[in-house]
């Protein structure tokens, strides 16, 4: 990840940290996720995936966390735009062959409150 923090306010209690990150790894854990997701459908036996076992880029993320921090508590809000990479090919025993999943960019946000002890 690459990030740069900017602090402002009377006591620098506000922070804004634009961040660009890259997630990388193998797709091995994705196989169990696909099987569990597809197995909830009663008509889907024998799911197979065509995974890359080598280390590869899984996604890029751009976020701009905003935080307010005092001596006793704090608030944060983190909007994130995710750009997935390297789709997985999924097949079932119906014989239709492998179908490559459609990857879509997504936006999500996290927000929270915390106390310091």
C-alpha positions in Angstrom: 0.0 0.0 0.0 1.0 3.6 -0.6 -0.5 6.2 1.7 0.0 9.8 2.8 -1.6 11.2 5.9 -2.7 14.8 6.2 -3.6 16.2 9.7 -5.6 19.3 10.5 -7.7 20.9 13.2 -6.6 22.8 16.4 -4.7 19.8 17.8 -4.4 17.7 14.6 -7.4 15.7 15.7 -8.6 15.2 12.1 -6.8 13.1 9.6 -7.3 12.3 6.0 -5.1 9.5 4.4 -5.5 8.9 0.7 -4.4 5.3 0.1 -3.7 3.1 -2.9 -3.3 -0.6 -2.1 -2.8 -3.8 -4.1 -4.0 -7.2 -2.7 -2.0 -10.3 -4.0 -2.0 -14.0 -3.2 -3.2 -17.3 -4.7 -6.8 -18.2 -5.5 -6.8 -21.4 -3.4 -9.1 -20.1 -0.7 -11.6 -19.0 -3.4 -12.4 -22.6 -4.4 -14.0 -23.4 -1.1 -16.0 -20.2 -1.2 -17.3 -21.0 -4.7 -18.2 -24.5 -3.7 -20.1 -23.4 -0.6 -21.9 -20.6 -2.4 -23.0 -22.8 -5.3 -23.9 -25.8 -3.1 -26.7 -23.8 -1.5 -28.5 -24.4 -4.8 -30.0 -27.9 -4.8 -29.5 -28.5 -8.5 -25.7 -27.8 -8.5 -23.6 -30.9 -7.9 -19.9 -31.1 -8.4 -18.6 -27.6 -8.8 -15.1 -27.2 -10.2 -12.9 -24.2 -10.5 -10.0 -23.4 -12.7 -7.7 -21.5 -10.3 -4.3 -19.9 -10.7 -2.1 -21.5 -8.0 0.6 -19.0 -8.5 1.0 -15.7 -6.6 -0.9 -13.0 -8.5 -2.6 -9.7 -8.1 -6.2 -10.1 -6.8 -7.4 -6.5 -6.6 -6.5 -2.9 -6.4 -8.2 -0.6 -3.9 -8.4 3.2 -3.6 -9.5 4.6 -0.3 -9.6 7.9 1.5 -10.0 7.3 5.3 -11.2 10.2 7.4 -10.7 10.1 11.1 -11.4 12.2 14.2 -9.3 11.3 17.2 -9.3 12.6 20.8 -7.6 11.4 23.9 -10.5 9.2 24.9 -12.4 8.3 21.8 -12.5 8.5 18.0 -14.6 8.2 14.8 -13.6 7.0 11.4 -15.1 6.8 7.9 -13.4 4.9 5.1 -14.8 4.9 1.6 -13.1 2.4 -0.7 -13.3 1.7 -4.4 -12.2 -1.9 -5.3 -11.0 -3.0 -8.7 -10.8 -6.9 -8.9 -8.3 -8.6 -11.1 -7.9 -12.2 -12.5 -11.4 -13.8 -12.7 -11.9 -17.4 -11.9 -13.4 -20.0 -14.3 -16.2 -22.1 -12.7 -17.8 -25.3 -14.0 -20.5 -27.7 -12.8 -21.1 -31.3 -13.7 -23.9 -30.3 -16.2 -21.3 -30.4 -18.9 -21.6 -26.7 -20.0 -17.8 -26.2 -19.6 -16.1 -23.5 -17.7 -17.6 -20.0 -17.4 -15.4 -17.1 -16.4 -16.9 -15.1 -13.6 -17.8 -11.5 -14.4 -15.7 -9.1 -12.3 -17.2 -5.8 -11.4 -15.7 -2.8 -9.6 -17.4 -2.1 -6.3 -17.7 0.7 -3.8 -18.1 0.2 -0.1 -17.5 2.1 3.1 -16.7 1.4 6.7 -17.5 3.6 9.6 -17.0 3.2 13.3 -16.5 4.6 16.8 -13.9 3.5 19.3 -13.0 4.2 22.9 -9.5 4.3 24.4 -8.7 2.8 27.8 
